[in-house]
Amino acid sequence: MDIQFNGVTKRYMSGSSAPALENVFLKIKKGEFVYLIGETGSGKSTLLRCITCEVIPTNGYLTVGGMQLRRMNSVALALYRREIGVVFQDFQLLPKLTVFENAAFVLETMGYSSEHIKPRVADVLKQVGLWTHRNMYPNQISGGAQQRLAIARAIVNEPSLIIADEPTGNLDDHTAKQIMELIFDINSRGTTVLMATHNANLVNSYKHRVIEMQQGHVVRDEYNGCYEAASSASASAGQKMEVSANG
């Protein structure tokens, strides 16, 4: 799915002097992988929540997959949300369901038959390396396995767009790299991925398009970018050299 923000502004309070998003223009092509970075409060979460329709823009237009989100009725919205998979930092798994049942739950709520669900869930659990854990419960598997299960749940209905909100935030570096490789594999199959992250090491190691936000504005949009803009990194290096020389 492609994503296009056209002058999107979001104010949570009428008359507020600091909108969460202000006059955002942004286009993401179908099949792209994009990092969304910025400090806490920069507008990242609001931008993602606009795409998932948890937040409605105050002004401007947001189009995803050719659909103008503000004009969708409840039926169209339900169908649209089937095209989006969301991966959270805190996993949000159902503790009383097994690994298999957690992955199957999404399809069950959509009304699919067991004849469709069983083979599809089996395929996805094998893809994320959890088939041998299928009868275990979330508290019986590692944090990395729980995140892989969260990803399995997000892709089980074969969405066109993955929204990943800090998917490696609670993981060690080795496990985070495994999760990233899994997400890249999903992206390589044509799924658009928009990933919010504070992990500079991952952004710098696996270079893709970087969109940086500050105070509700897009301040940088760079292909094959690093976590820090080149000018900021140079300035930082210069300051360190000056301190060293004066020390």
SULQUITA-V931721 format. One record per backbone hydrogen bond with DSSP energy under -0.5 kcal/mol. CO is the residue of the C=O (numbers start at 1). NH is the residue of the N-H. If there is no record, write none. Layout:
co->CO nh->NH
co->CO nh->NH
This chain:
co->2 nh->65
co->3 nh->28
co->4 nh->6
co->4 nh->63
co->5 nh->7
co->5 nh->26
co->6 nh->61
co->8 nh->24
co->9 nh->58
co->9 nh->59
co->10 nh->20
co->10 nh->21
co->13 nh->16
co->21 nh->10
co->24 nh->8
co->26 nh->5
co->28 nh->3
co->29 nh->32
co->32 nh->193
co->33 nh->209
co->34 nh->195
co->35 nh->37
co->35 nh->211
co->36 nh->197
co->37 nh->213
co->39 nh->42
co->42 nh->216
co->43 nh->47
co->44 nh->48
co->45 nh->49
co->46 nh->50
co->47 nh->51
co->48 nh->52
co->49 nh->54
co->49 nh->55
co->50 nh->53
co->55 nh->57
co->59 nh->9
co->61 nh->6
co->62 nh->69
co->63 nh->4
co->64 nh->67
co->67 nh->64
co->67 nh->69
co->68 nh->71
co->69 nh->72
co->73 nh->77
co->74 nh->78
co->75 nh->79
co->76 nh->80
co->77 nh->81
co->78 nh->82
co->80 nh->83
co->81 nh->84
co->83 nh->160
co->83 nh->161
co->85 nh->163
co->87 nh->165
co->88 nh->91
co->90 nh->92
co->93 nh->95
co->94 nh->97
co->97 nh->138
co->98 nh->102
co->99 nh->103
co->100 nh->104
co->101 nh->105
co->102 nh->106
co->103 nh->107
co->104 nh->108
co->105 nh->109
co->106 nh->110
co->107 nh->112
co->108 nh->111
co->113 nh->116
co->113 nh->117
co->114 nh->118
co->116 nh->120
co->117 nh->121
co->118 nh->122
co->119 nh->123
co->120 nh->124
co->121 nh->125
co->122 nh->126
co->123 nh->127
co->124 nh->128
co->125 nh->130
co->125 nh->131
co->126 nh->129
co->130 nh->133
co->131 nh->134
co->133 nh->136
co->134 nh->100
co->136 nh->99
co->137 nh->140
co->138 nh->141
co->142 nh->146
co->143 nh->147
co->144 nh->148
co->145 nh->149
co->146 nh->150
co->147 nh->151
co->148 nh->152
co->149 nh->153
co->150 nh->154
co->151 nh->155
co->152 nh->156
co->155 nh->158
co->160 nh->192
co->161 nh->85
co->162 nh->164
co->162 nh->194
co->163 nh->87
co->163 nh->165
co->164 nh->166
co->164 nh->196
co->165 nh->89
co->166 nh->169
co->168 nh->171
co->172 nh->176
co->173 nh->177
co->174 nh->178
co->175 nh->179
co->176 nh->180
co->177 nh->181
co->178 nh->182
co->179 nh->183
co->180 nh->184
co->181 nh->185
co->182 nh->186
co->183 nh->187
co->184 nh->188
co->185 nh->189
co->186 nh->189
co->186 nh->191
co->187 nh->190
co->192 nh->162
co->193 nh->34
co->193 nh->195
co->194 nh->164
co->194 nh->196
co->195 nh->36
co->196 nh->166
co->198 nh->200
co->199 nh->203
co->200 nh->204
co->201 nh->205
co->202 nh->206
co->205 nh->207
co->208 nh->225
co->209 nh->35
co->210 nh->212
co->210 nh->222
co->211 nh->37
co->212 nh->219
co->212 nh->220
co->214 nh->217
co->216 nh->22
co->217 nh->214
co->217 nh->219
co->220 nh->212
co->222 nh->210
co->222 nh->225
co->229 nh->233
co->230 nh->234
co->231 nh->235
co->232 nh->236
co->233 nh->237
co->234 nh->238
co->235 nh->239
co->236 nh->240
co->237 nh->241
co->238 nh->242
co->239 nh->243
co->240 nh->244
co->241 nh->245
co->242 nh->246
co->243 nh->247
